Amino acid sequence: MTVHPSLQTYADAWTHSIESIAELVKSLPEGEWNRRTPCPAWSVRDVVSHIIGMECEQLGDPRPIHSLPRDLYHVQSDFARYMEMQVDVRRHHTAPEMTSELEYTIIRRARQLRNETRAPETMVRAPLGAEQSLELALRMRAFDVWVHEQDLRTTLGRPGNLDSPGATVVRDTLLDALPKVVAKDAGAPPSSAIVLDVNGPLEFLRTVRVDAEGRGSVDGSPSLGPAVTLAMDWETYFRLACGRVRPGAVADRIKIEGDQDLADAILRNFAVTP
C-alpha cells in the first residue's frame, strides 16, 4: 500500500461504505430501484447513479454531454445542476446496467487508490471546475458514500453500519461545521456555550463556545453553564445535519434544555450539506 498515511483513514472508510452499497443493491429487483430515498428528490437509482458519477469524475473520466429536462423542480442552483447531470443521464438504465457499472467503477477506483502516490495536498478536480486537495477529495468521498449508504439502508429497511469507519468521518466532518451553525447562522450570543450530547452507536459530547467577538469553536470539554443543551441519538443527529429530516419531524427524539428560542434557531440551521 503506497497511499499516504493521512489518506488511509478515508480510503478505508470509502471502501467499507461503497462495498456495502454494492452488496445492498446487488440483487435488488427492478421495481425497487425507483423507490424514493431520504435524499431529497432522488430514488435508489438516482443515489447509485450519483455515486457512480462522482467516482468516475475522481478517475478523470469526461463528464457526460447531456441536456437536463426543464421540469426538474429540485434543481435550483448551478451546484444542483452539476450534480444532477450524472444522475439524469442514468435514469433509464436497468438494474443489471446499474449494478455492473457500479461494480466496474469500484474496481477502477480501488485500483487507483491502491496505486495512489500523490501527496495529500496535491490539487485535484472538484465540482463546478474547481480544485480541492486530494485529502479533502477523499474525505468528502468517504463522507458522501456513507451518507448515501444510510439513505439506501433507510429506504430498503436494511439498517446497519451506524458505527462504521465512514460514520466516524461523517461525525468529524459535521462537527467541523457546528461552530458556524451555532455562532453565525443561529446567532448565539458572545461568551456563550452550547452543548451537544449524542448517544447511540456513536456516542460523544461536544461544546460549541462562542467567544467575545462572536467566533465559534468546538471542543470535547463539558460546559458548566451552557445556554442550550441539545441531546439526541446519532441517527437523528446526522439525518438533521445532512438535511434528511426536518427538526419538527424528530422533535420527540431531541431533548432541549435552556434557551428555547436559541435551540430552535440552531435546529433551523442544523443542515449543513448542500
Disulfide bonds with the S-S distance in Angstrom:
none
